[in-house]
């Protein structure tokens, strides 16, 4: 069928917004998606239906339409719960010569799909295909959740499947659940996906659009290498449905999400204790409890919304309040009285995700445990610790509150050029000497300081005679003009080594 035929469908009632000169384009199939980058699931000639859940600003409209144009899509049909289609989406469609239709708010995408497919196919099994598609859409969009979709896949195709998060939490799937932690580790560390592992095959949900540490994944029973092509196509279709459901479940626009955002902003703006206590109660938290503040930011390509998702998933205690301040994510974490070291648990949970950041990374600061009335100071402490973490190159770097009371805090406040000059002046003569003479002076110096200047313990650690250690220390002093019997010179060398 051609695009102009869409304007005659009685139940769909589509209206052309722009692209009249493209109405003779053929329509090969119809696809519903709210993925921000759906190109990998498209083959060309599709009518794409979208509820615009991927859009947060004009730049998103440009990127989405450009992706459709590159994939050879015939047209886009958009629908919103209320209001007209955004002007920036219309402009992007005009720039890329992409015909755009408007779907009335009282018309379901399933209705449009059924009418288009009825025109496209006269196959005898059309009723079964439409029924299956309708049940998939209903399962993902009407509150039945992913469980209904996975049950349908098991019943119709015979494939058991689970949806999991990168921490190993099972989102949906049949009983009994698999070993989530083991599968999550396999998902994060697999050299490529899909990946067979211990009787299941792991598929990404968002594929290459987000880092694995911020993605969900599918675990299908069996080895996908033995599947027929239609089963692989089913896996791709199911991944798209899971991505849509995950976006629908995003709490940023929910009442709880808005309350969390407002609470974080109140804390940062130094609101009164009474106002903060009332907002904590609205968020379902006890104002008499203790809290830890966590601040996090991502290195590109990790985006703030993905950092928020990672932090909300990784914090191993219930009901954290998570908000976004520009590019920084702030979490207020209630700490149970029985919790000994919540910072240690957060650090361990995030460290487990490190293999999933092949590009970019995560910088995290964790405050001390405080009362509700001290939350503003805790947030500032966490944000400063996060800035220290951002200076390090680790894929996931967590700086805890106790590091802020050490020399680390002083080093972080020194400009980079001063730090470099300080390190070079003290250590470069030793490194140059080591390269020429293979003398190991830098390691000797570090071991000497670690053992508080004890000749005997240093010699034992290095498996040297004490006289050899004395000779090396003397050579260090001659090359640098410093005296390692002086406390101030020992401190300078210690700091230079920490900077190096």
C-alpha positions as CSV (number, residue, x, y, z in Angstrom):
1,X,0.0,0.0,0.0
2,X,1.0,3.6,-0.4
3,X,1.1,6.3,2.3
4,X,-1.9,8.2,0.8
5,X,-4.0,5.1,1.6
6,X,-3.4,5.8,5.3
7,X,-5.6,8.9,5.0
8,X,-8.6,6.6,4.1
9,X,-8.4,4.2,7.0
10,X,-11.7,4.7,8.8
11,X,-10.7,3.5,12.3
12,X,-7.2,5.1,12.4
13,X,-8.3,8.6,11.4
14,X,-4.7,9.6,10.7
15,X,-4.0,13.3,9.7
16,X,-1.1,14.4,7.6
17,X,1.0,17.1,9.3
18,X,3.8,17.4,6.7
19,X,5.2,15.6,3.7
20,X,2.4,15.6,1.1
21,X,4.9,15.2,-1.7
22,X,5.9,11.8,-0.2
23,X,2.4,10.2,-0.1
24,X,3.3,7.9,-3.0
25,X,5.9,6.1,-0.9
26,X,5.2,2.4,-0.3
27,X,4.5,1.0,3.2
28,X,6.1,-2.4,3.8
29,X,5.2,-2.9,7.5
30,X,4.2,-1.0,10.6
31,X,6.4,-0.8,13.8
32,X,5.7,0.7,17.2
33,X,8.7,2.1,19.0
34,X,9.8,4.7,21.6
35,X,13.4,3.8,21.5
36,X,15.6,7.0,21.0
37,X,17.7,5.1,18.4
38,X,15.5,2.5,16.7
39,X,17.5,2.2,13.5
40,X,18.9,-1.2,14.2
41,X,15.4,-2.7,14.3
42,X,14.3,-1.1,11.0
43,X,14.7,-2.5,7.5
44,X,13.2,0.3,5.4
45,X,9.7,1.0,4.2
46,X,8.1,1.0,7.6
47,X,5.4,3.2,9.0
48,X,6.8,4.0,12.5
49,X,4.3,4.7,15.3
50,X,5.7,6.5,18.3
51,X,4.3,8.0,21.5
52,X,7.4,10.3,21.7
53,X,8.5,9.0,25.1
54,X,12.1,9.4,23.9
55,X,11.7,13.2,23.5
56,X,13.0,15.6,26.1
57,X,13.9,18.5,23.8
58,X,14.4,19.7,20.2
59,X,17.7,17.9,19.8
60,X,16.0,14.6,20.5
61,X,13.5,15.2,17.7
62,X,16.3,15.9,15.2
63,X,18.3,12.8,16.2
64,X,15.2,10.5,16.1
65,X,14.0,11.7,12.7
66,X,17.5,11.5,11.3
67,X,17.7,7.9,12.5
68,X,14.4,7.0,10.7
69,X,15.6,8.7,7.5
70,X,18.8,6.8,7.5
71,X,17.0,3.5,8.0
72,X,14.7,4.3,5.0
73,X,11.5,4.6,6.9
74,X,8.5,5.6,4.8
75,X,6.7,7.8,7.4
76,X,6.3,8.6,11.1
77,X,3.0,8.7,12.9
78,X,3.1,10.4,16.3
79,X,0.6,10.5,19.1
80,X,0.5,12.4,22.4
81,X,-1.8,12.0,25.4
82,X,-2.7,15.6,24.9
83,X,-1.7,18.5,22.7
84,X,-0.4,18.8,19.2
85,X,2.9,17.3,18.0
86,X,5.9,19.5,18.9
87,X,7.0,22.1,16.4
88,X,10.6,20.9,16.6
89,X,9.4,17.4,15.5
90,X,7.5,18.8,12.6
91,X,10.5,20.9,11.6
92,X,12.9,17.9,11.8
93,X,10.5,15.9,9.5
94,X,10.5,18.7,7.0
95,X,14.3,18.9,7.0
96,X,14.6,15.1,6.4
97,X,11.7,14.9,4.0
98,X,9.9,12.5,6.4
99,X,6.1,12.4,6.0
100,X,4.5,12.9,9.5
101,X,1.0,11.8,10.5
102,X,-0.8,12.7,13.7
103,X,-2.6,9.9,15.6
104,X,-5.8,11.1,17.4
105,X,-5.4,10.7,21.2
106,X,-8.5,8.4,21.4
107,X,-7.0,6.0,18.8
108,X,-4.8,3.1,20.0
109,X,-1.6,2.3,18.2
110,X,-2.9,-1.3,18.1
111,X,-5.9,-0.1,16.0
112,X,-3.6,1.6,13.5
113,X,-1.4,-1.5,13.3
114,X,-4.4,-3.8,12.7
115,X,-5.8,-1.7,9.9
116,X,-2.4,-1.3,8.1
117,X,-1.5,-5.0,8.4
118,X,-5.0,-5.9,7.1
119,X,-4.2,-3.9,4.0
120,X,-0.7,-5.3,3.7
121,X,-1.4,-9.0,4.0
122,X,-4.0,-11.4,2.9
123,X,-2.3,-14.4,4.4
124,X,-4.6,-17.0,6.1
125,X,-2.8,-16.7,9.4
126,X,-3.4,-12.9,9.5
127,X,-5.8,-13.2,12.4
128,X,-3.3,-15.1,14.5
129,X,-0.5,-12.6,13.7
130,X,-2.7,-9.7,14.7
131,X,-3.9,-11.4,17.8
132,X,-0.4,-12.1,18.9
133,X,0.7,-8.5,18.2
134,X,-2.3,-7.1,20.0
135,X,-1.6,-9.3,23.1
136,X,2.1,-8.1,23.1
137,X,1.0,-4.5,23.0
138,X,-1.6,-5.0,25.6
139,X,0.8,-6.8,27.9
140,X,3.4,-4.0,27.7
141,X,1.0,-1.0,27.8
142,X,-2.0,-1.8,30.0
143,X,-0.5,-2.6,33.3
144,X,0.0,-6.4,32.9
145,X,3.7,-5.7,32.7
146,X,6.4,-7.7,31.1
147,X,5.3,-10.9,32.8
148,X,2.4,-11.3,30.4
149,X,4.6,-10.8,27.4
150,X,7.1,-13.4,28.6
151,X,4.3,-15.8,29.4
152,X,3.1,-15.3,25.8
153,X,6.6,-16.0,24.4
154,X,6.9,-19.2,26.5
155,X,3.4,-20.4,25.5
156,X,3.6,-19.6,21.8
157,X,7.2,-20.3,21.0
158,X,8.4,-22.6,23.9
159,X,11.2,-20.3,25.0
160,X,11.5,-19.4,28.7
161,X,12.9,-15.9,29.2
162,X,13.8,-13.5,32.0
163,X,14.4,-9.8,32.1
164,X,17.2,-8.8,34.5
165,X,19.1,-5.7,35.6
166,X,23.0,-5.4,35.5
167,X,23.0,-5.9,39.3
168,X,21.3,-9.3,38.8
169,X,17.8,-8.3,40.0
170,X,15.1,-10.2,38.1
171,X,12.6,-7.8,36.7
172,X,10.2,-10.4,35.2
173,X,10.1,-14.0,34.2
174,X,8.9,-17.4,35.2
175,X,9.7,-19.3,38.5
176,X,12.2,-20.3,39.6
177,X,14.4,-17.3,38.7
178,X,17.9,-17.9,37.5
179,X,21.1,-17.1,39.3
180,X,20.9,-13.3,38.7
181,X,24.3,-12.3,40.0
182,X,26.1,-14.9,37.8
183,X,24.2,-13.9,34.7
184,X,24.7,-10.2,35.4
185,X,28.5,-10.7,35.6
186,X,28.4,-12.7,32.3
187,X,26.4,-9.9,30.7
188,X,28.8,-7.2,31.9
189,X,31.9,-9.1,30.9
190,X,30.9,-10.8,27.6
191,X,33.2,-9.8,24.7
192,X,30.1,-9.6,22.5
193,X,26.3,-10.1,22.7
194,X,24.3,-12.3,22.3
195,X,26.3,-14.4,24.6
196,X,25.7,-18.1,25.5
197,X,26.3,-18.9,29.2
198,X,25.5,-22.0,31.2
199,X,22.4,-23.1,29.3
200,X,21.0,-19.6,28.5
201,X,21.7,-16.9,25.9
202,X,22.0,-13.3,27.0
203,X,20.7,-10.5,24.8
204,X,21.0,-6.8,25.5
205,X,17.9,-4.6,25.6
206,X,19.3,-1.3,24.3
207,X,22.3,-2.9,22.5
208,X,24.9,-0.3,21.7
209,X,22.8,2.8,22.7
210,X,23.8,2.7,26.4
211,X,26.6,1.2,28.4
212,X,25.8,-2.3,29.7
213,X,26.0,-1.1,33.3
214,X,23.0,1.1,32.6
215,X,21.1,-1.4,30.4
216,X,18.7,-4.3,31.2
217,X,19.2,-7.7,29.5
218,X,17.2,-10.7,28.4
219,X,18.2,-14.3,29.4
220,X,16.7,-16.9,27.1
221,X,16.8,-20.6,28.0
222,X,18.8,-22.5,25.4
223,X,21.6,-21.7,23.0
224,X,20.6,-19.0,20.4
225,X,23.2,-20.3,18.0
226,X,20.9,-23.3,17.3
227,X,17.8,-21.1,16.8
228,X,15.9,-20.6,13.5
229,X,15.9,-17.0,12.1
230,X,12.4,-16.3,13.3
231,X,13.4,-16.9,16.9
232,X,16.2,-14.4,16.6
233,X,13.7,-11.9,15.2
234,X,11.5,-12.6,18.2
235,X,14.4,-11.7,20.5
236,X,14.9,-8.4,18.8
237,X,11.1,-7.7,19.0
238,X,11.0,-8.6,22.7
239,X,14.0,-6.4,23.4
240,X,12.2,-3.4,21.9
241,X,9.1,-4.1,24.0
242,X,11.2,-4.4,27.2
243,X,12.9,-1.1,26.3
244,X,9.5,0.5,25.9
245,X,8.2,-0.9,29.2
246,X,11.4,0.3,31.0
247,X,10.8,3.8,29.7
248,X,7.2,3.6,30.8
249,X,8.2,2.6,34.3
250,X,10.7,5.5,34.6
251,X,9.7,7.3,37.8
252,X,11.0,10.7,36.9
253,X,7.6,11.9,35.9
254,X,5.7,10.0,38.6
255,X,4.5,11.6,41.8
256,X,7.2,9.8,43.7
257,X,9.9,11.0,41.2
258,X,8.7,14.6,41.4
259,X,8.7,14.5,45.2
260,X,12.2,13.2,45.3
261,X,13.4,15.9,42.9
262,X,11.8,18.6,45.0
263,X,13.3,17.2,48.2
264,X,16.8,17.1,46.8
265,X,16.4,20.7,45.6
266,X,15.1,21.8,49.1
267,X,18.1,20.2,50.8
268,X,20.6,21.9,48.5
269,X,18.9,25.3,48.9
270,X,19.2,25.1,52.7
271,X,15.5,24.9,53.4
272,X,14.3,24.9,57.0
273,X,14.4,21.7,59.1
274,X,10.6,21.6,59.4
275,X,10.1,21.9,55.6
276,X,12.6,19.1,54.9
277,X,11.0,16.9,57.6
278,X,7.6,17.3,56.0
279,X,8.9,16.5,52.5
280,X,10.7,13.4,53.9
281,X,7.3,12.3,55.3
282,X,5.7,12.9,51.9
283,X,8.4,10.8,50.3
284,X,7.6,8.0,52.8
285,X,10.8,8.4,54.9
286,X,11.2,8.9,58.6
287,X,12.6,12.3,59.5
288,X,14.1,10.8,62.7
289,X,16.2,8.3,60.7
290,X,19.8,8.6,59.7
291,X,20.9,9.3,56.2
292,X,23.9,9.1,53.8
293,X,24.1,11.4,50.8
294,X,25.5,10.1,47.5
295,X,26.6,12.3,44.6
296,X,27.4,10.8,41.2
297,X,28.2,12.0,37.6
298,X,29.1,10.2,34.5
299,X,31.9,10.5,31.9
300,X,30.7,10.6,28.3
301,X,28.9,8.8,26.7
302,X,27.1,8.1,30.0
303,X,24.2,10.6,30.3
304,X,22.7,11.9,33.6
305,X,19.5,9.9,33.2
306,X,21.6,6.7,32.9
307,X,23.7,7.7,35.9
308,X,20.4,8.1,37.8
309,X,19.3,4.7,36.7
310,X,22.6,3.1,37.7
311,X,22.6,4.8,41.1
312,X,19.0,3.9,41.9
313,X,19.6,0.3,41.0
314,X,23.0,-0.1,42.7
315,X,22.2,1.4,46.1
316,X,21.6,-1.7,48.2
317,X,19.0,-0.3,50.7
318,X,15.3,0.4,50.1
319,X,13.7,3.6,49.1
320,X,16.5,6.0,48.3
321,X,15.4,9.5,47.2
322,X,17.1,10.3,43.9
323,X,17.1,13.6,42.2
324,X,19.0,15.4,39.4
325,X,20.9,18.7,39.7
326,X,22.0,19.6,36.2
327,X,24.6,17.0,35.3
328,X,24.9,15.6,38.9
329,X,22.7,12.9,40.5
330,X,22.0,13.2,44.2
331,X,20.7,10.4,46.3
332,X,19.5,10.6,50.0
333,X,19.8,7.1,51.4
334,X,18.1,6.1,54.6
335,X,20.5,4.1,56.8
336,X,19.0,1.4,59.0
337,X,20.2,1.3,62.6
338,X,21.7,-2.2,62.0
339,X,23.8,-1.0,59.0
340,X,27.5,-0.8,59.9
341,X,28.9,0.6,56.7
342,X,26.5,1.6,54.0
343,X,29.3,3.4,52.1
344,X,31.2,0.0,51.8
345,X,28.1,-1.7,50.4
346,X,27.5,1.1,47.9
347,X,31.1,0.9,46.8
348,X,31.0,-2.9,46.4
349,X,27.8,-2.7,44.4
350,X,29.2,-0.1,42.0
351,X,32.5,-1.9,41.7
352,X,30.6,-4.9,40.4
353,X,29.3,-2.8,37.6
354,X,32.7,-1.5,36.5
355,X,33.1,-4.1,33.6
356,X,30.0,-2.6,32.1
357,X,31.6,0.8,31.5
358,X,33.8,0.0,28.5
359,X,33.4,3.7,27.5
360,X,32.9,6.5,30.0
361,X,32.6,5.8,33.6
362,X,31.1,6.9,36.9
363,X,32.5,9.2,39.6
364,X,30.7,8.9,43.0
365,X,31.1,10.6,46.4
366,X,29.6,9.2,49.6
367,X,29.0,11.3,52.8
368,X,29.2,10.3,56.4
369,X,25.9,9.1,58.1
370,X,24.0,12.1,59.5
371,X,20.6,13.1,61.0
372,X,18.0,14.6,58.7
373,X,18.7,18.1,60.0
374,X,22.3,17.8,58.7
375,X,21.4,16.6,55.2
376,X,22.6,19.8,53.5
377,X,26.1,19.4,54.9
378,X,26.1,15.7,53.9
379,X,25.1,16.6,50.3
380,X,28.0,19.1,50.1
381,X,30.4,16.6,51.5
382,X,29.2,14.0,48.9
383,X,29.5,16.5,46.0
384,X,33.0,17.5,47.0
385,X,34.0,13.8,47.3
386,X,32.4,13.2,43.8
387,X,34.6,16.0,42.4
388,X,37.7,14.3,43.8
389,X,36.5,11.0,42.2
390,X,36.1,12.7,38.8
391,X,39.8,13.5,38.8
392,X,40.7,9.8,38.8
393,X,40.8,7.5,35.7
394,X,39.1,4.4,37.2
395,X,35.9,3.3,35.3
396,X,34.0,3.5,38.6
397,X,35.6,5.6,41.3
398,X,34.1,6.0,44.7
399,X,35.5,8.6,47.2
400,X,34.2,8.1,50.7
401,X,33.8,10.8,53.4
402,X,36.8,9.5,55.4
403,X,39.1,10.4,52.6
404,X,38.2,14.0,52.9
405,X,40.0,14.2,56.3
406,X,43.3,13.1,54.8
407,X,46.0,14.6,52.6
408,X,43.8,13.7,49.6
409,X,41.7,16.8,50.3
410,X,44.7,19.1,50.2
411,X,46.1,17.5,47.1
412,X,42.8,17.9,45.3
413,X,42.6,21.6,45.9
414,X,46.0,22.3,44.3
415,X,46.0,23.4,40.6
416,X,47.1,20.7,38.2
417,X,50.1,22.6,36.9
418,X,51.4,23.1,40.5
419,X,50.9,19.4,41.3
420,X,52.8,18.4,38.1
421,X,55.7,20.7,38.9
422,X,55.9,19.4,42.5
423,X,56.0,15.8,41.4
424,X,58.4,16.3,38.6
425,X,61.0,18.3,40.7
426,X,61.1,15.6,43.4
427,X,60.7,12.3,41.5
428,X,62.0,12.9,37.9
429,X,65.7,12.8,39.0
430,X,65.1,9.4,40.6
431,X,63.1,8.0,37.7
432,X,65.8,9.1,35.2
433,X,68.5,7.5,37.4
434,X,66.4,4.2,37.6
435,X,66.1,4.1,33.8
436,X,69.8,4.5,33.3
437,X,71.1,2.3,36.1
438,X,68.2,0.0,36.9
439,X,68.6,1.1,40.5
440,X,65.0,0.9,41.8
441,X,65.3,4.1,43.8
442,X,61.6,5.1,43.5
443,X,60.4,1.7,44.9
444,X,63.0,1.9,47.7
445,X,61.9,5.4,48.6
446,X,58.2,4.3,48.7
447,X,59.0,1.3,50.8
448,X,61.2,3.3,53.2
449,X,58.3,5.8,53.8
450,X,55.7,3.0,54.2
451,X,57.8,1.5,57.0
452,X,58.2,4.9,58.8
453,X,61.9,5.2,57.9
454,X,62.9,1.9,59.5
455,X,66.1,0.6,57.8
456,X,65.5,-3.0,59.0
457,X,61.9,-3.3,57.9
458,X,62.6,-1.7,54.6
459,X,65.5,-4.1,53.9
460,X,63.2,-7.1,54.8
461,X,60.5,-5.9,52.4
462,X,62.9,-5.4,49.6
463,X,65.0,-8.5,50.4
464,X,68.1,-6.4,50.6
465,X,71.0,-6.0,53.1
466,X,70.5,-3.0,55.4
467,X,73.7,-1.4,53.9
468,X,72.2,-1.6,50.4
469,X,69.1,0.3,51.6
470,X,71.4,2.9,53.3
471,X,73.3,3.4,50.0
472,X,70.1,3.8,48.0
473,X,68.7,6.4,50.5
474,X,72.0,8.3,50.3
475,X,71.8,8.3,46.5
476,X,68.2,9.6,46.7
477,X,69.3,12.5,49.0
478,X,72.2,13.4,46.7
479,X,70.0,13.4,43.6
480,X,67.2,15.5,45.1
481,X,69.1,17.7,47.6
482,X,66.7,16.5,50.4
483,X,67.4,14.9,53.8
484,X,65.2,11.9,54.6
485,X,65.9,12.2,58.3
486,X,63.8,15.4,58.3
487,X,60.1,15.0,58.7
488,X,59.2,17.8,56.2
489,X,61.3,16.2,53.5
490,X,59.6,12.8,54.1
491,X,56.2,14.4,53.9
492,X,57.1,16.1,50.5
493,X,58.3,12.8,49.1
494,X,55.2,11.0,50.4
495,X,52.9,13.6,48.7
496,X,54.9,13.5,45.4
497,X,54.5,9.7,45.3
498,X,50.7,9.9,45.9
499,X,50.6,12.4,43.0
500,X,52.6,10.2,40.7
